[in-house]
């Protein structure tokens, strides 16, 4: 598959199952994605990998954080929050870990982490896997960041669910270049 076909056929899929990429395949995918644009070679990224029991522990972290944010929330919603990490056999948490540097604004470091996530999604697709990029309130919760070993000022840019498609990704109309590109006079 050439690069354009890869871009045209990649789709987010929230219905994922085993197998997930093994460690060697995941390493190859991430190594390729690390070619993401990175102004100043800051490497402002951290990637946490979670499988098995780690996914269950993260569920407890997410559940506790939601209960702190909303003490009146119902048990059903807390249970749903705690099950989120179990949506796929592998989760990557990608964080931007910006550092102050003249000429390299923080936003560029965060965007670099986002480009890294997109590269991982493309790599998953190229190797026959699928992924779903999520965030949500937990990604912005300082207590979740601290539980994950991140700093409060770090940015969780993706809870990236990875695995094999359990069913085809839903299709929907996407805008075309003609809809978005405007010549500047």
Secondary structure as GFF3:
##gff-version 3
##sequence-region A 1 185
A	DSSP	alpha_helix	3	9	.	.	.	ID=ss1
A	DSSP	beta_strand	16	17	.	.	.	ID=ss2
A	DSSP	alpha_helix	23	33	.	.	.	ID=ss3
A	DSSP	three_ten_helix	39	41	.	.	.	ID=ss4
A	DSSP	beta_strand	45	51	.	.	.	ID=ss5
A	DSSP	alpha_helix	53	69	.	.	.	ID=ss6
A	DSSP	alpha_helix	75	83	.	.	.	ID=ss7
A	DSSP	three_ten_helix	84	87	.	.	.	ID=ss8
A	DSSP	beta_strand	90	96	.	.	.	ID=ss9
A	DSSP	alpha_helix	106	126	.	.	.	ID=ss10
A	DSSP	beta_strand	130	134	.	.	.	ID=ss11
A	DSSP	three_ten_helix	137	140	.	.	.	ID=ss12
A	DSSP	alpha_helix	142	147	.	.	.	ID=ss13
A	DSSP	beta_strand	155	165	.	.	.	ID=ss14
A	DSSP	alpha_helix	177	180	.	.	.	ID=ss15
###
